[in-house]
């Protein structure tokens, strides 16, 4: 059952909202049991002030007005006429916003993220089922620390927290947040570090204590803070030159598309490339890429490849691993005021009331809760109502027939307004859809525009009054948070990946099959497969097509940027490597390592533990971290270890150590003088 605070707030909302004229404090304090039982009038006043703030935060238009018949009396009411303030969106825009809200389903989200879906469902709109099927599910990192960080940005506050740096050290930080946004499915905060008196970028997942407000921000915020520029190369690492790479045909497809190289071209030219960028790019794709020019860059990668091969040669030294203490997981406990539960209760009632009823399974699925949780919610609604007219005037709920019906709850039949942190959280979900927007790019762009205007309605009204387009600070910050200045032009020609995406979306809409040429990450050449698309999914900034593969005879996930092209129905199917090669690789049929993997990570390689969601971390000496990964993707892990340039060593299993030696020695030969 719900905490007493949730029941009290729901009773307050029903008691105030059921009266068109309003209710005064004296009457409210006499009918709400918790107010009546408070130790003093002052205690009841303080409780009511907190409840008012919570009601406004829910998005309900709570008004206080003088009684026209007695100026000394203040009446409280919920504005019944104000129904359009939540979001004015089309069914298509509503659908992509629902899809964006699903980006948080797979993680223990912060309060802002949990409330977003409930508030969207309270709008009473119907999603376009066909469009929802073609829009990807996503997985955006979701953490309890996000809510206070988003609130600090929107309120101009400074925060303090414990932070684990890239080299594994833990330190206190005092920061004035400027921008919170996502890159590649991960959250970052850009702000001014008060102790270092400089701009700094912080990875949200490394914050190990709940951020606390530490006063008002005093440092002027830059006009155009940007996550993309903050993450760029700096200093000597920014050395640039024209580079020439050797590439295996049909490999490094994303790089080919970025520079306009043909799928089968064996040479790729990069103008004004960064040395650090090329080094990471080539090492992370060392099976298929090598540097021809400049000679100094070629020699550097040869030396790194030699060091990686030597590091993994022979048996691993595991004594330090066995002696290292296990790092305790940071227990970040967000404040629990019941706002998440209350917003869900109101949204459930609004959803049912707007439709006259809803199937119990459908309702639980829409809100992402279990059947038992839904029944518990309905029981809470059943106990609450307008207490000012007696206990007989409670909300009526029934569900025994399998259909949920709610009556006598007209005060809850309204959309809930998104607050600023919730709006920014939803913008991050939209950013997760961007790589897979395809034909829906225009809808995603218009939904984003309405959300960013929603951050500052006053600025929008002012702009409309002056005859110009609104541009509140939140709009520009939201675009820059995702590293985009504006939506791409719908008239621009489609790139290879976008063209493939459109074909996949068409197949999803029509229930049709596709014949694709696919480039496996760890095998030469390509395979040709007939697939039956089931859904689009995003994970960590990557877009995947989940489909039944006729060649494999099972369901598989295909990374969108590895689909070289969509072929005609008459193309012959082929698996160039064959099932024997797959079995010999030691991977399961899904490409995962069948068991745990242990790694030793030094400072520059710590990101691997985060990228692969390490199941266990141990702290070694001199900033070394030992990480256990449970069944990681084999090819992705091998690429990451190479990219770490010696800052990561696989300790177990031995077969993976041998694979790294093979890849590194191949890279060494490719970069050695002829």
Secondary structure, DSSP 8 states (H G I E B T S, - for coil): ---HHHHHHHHHHHHHHT-SS-EEHHHHHHHSHHHHTSSSHHHHHHHHHHHHHHHHHHT--EEEEEETTEEEEEEEEE-SS--SSS----HHHHHHHHHHHGGGTTS---HHHHHHHHHHHTT-----HHHHHHS-B------THHHHHHHHHHHTEEEEEEEE-TTS-EEEEEEEEEEEEEETTEEEEEEEETTTTEEEEEEGGGB-S--EEEEE--S---TT--HHHHTS--GGGG-EEEEEEEE-TT-SHHHHHHHT--TT-SEEEEEEEEHHHHHHHHHHTTTTEEEEESHHHHHHHHHHHHHHHHHHSSS---HHHHHSEE-----------SHHHHHHHHHHHHHHHHHT-EEHHHHHHHHT--HHHHHHHHHHHHH-B-GGG-TTSB-EEE-TTSEEEEES-GGG-S-----HHHHHHHHHHHHHHHTT-GGGHHHHHHHHHHHHHHTTHHHHHHHHHHTS----HHHHHHHHHTT-SS---TTS---HHHHHHHHHHHHHHHT--EEEEE--TTSSS-EEEEEEEEEEEEETTEEEEEEEETTTTEEEEEEGGGEEEEE-TT---EESSHHHHHHHTTB-TTSBBSSEEEEEE-GGGTHHHHHTT-SEEEE-STT-EEEEEES-BHHHHHHHHHHTTTSEEEEE-HHHHHHHHHHHHHHHHHHS--
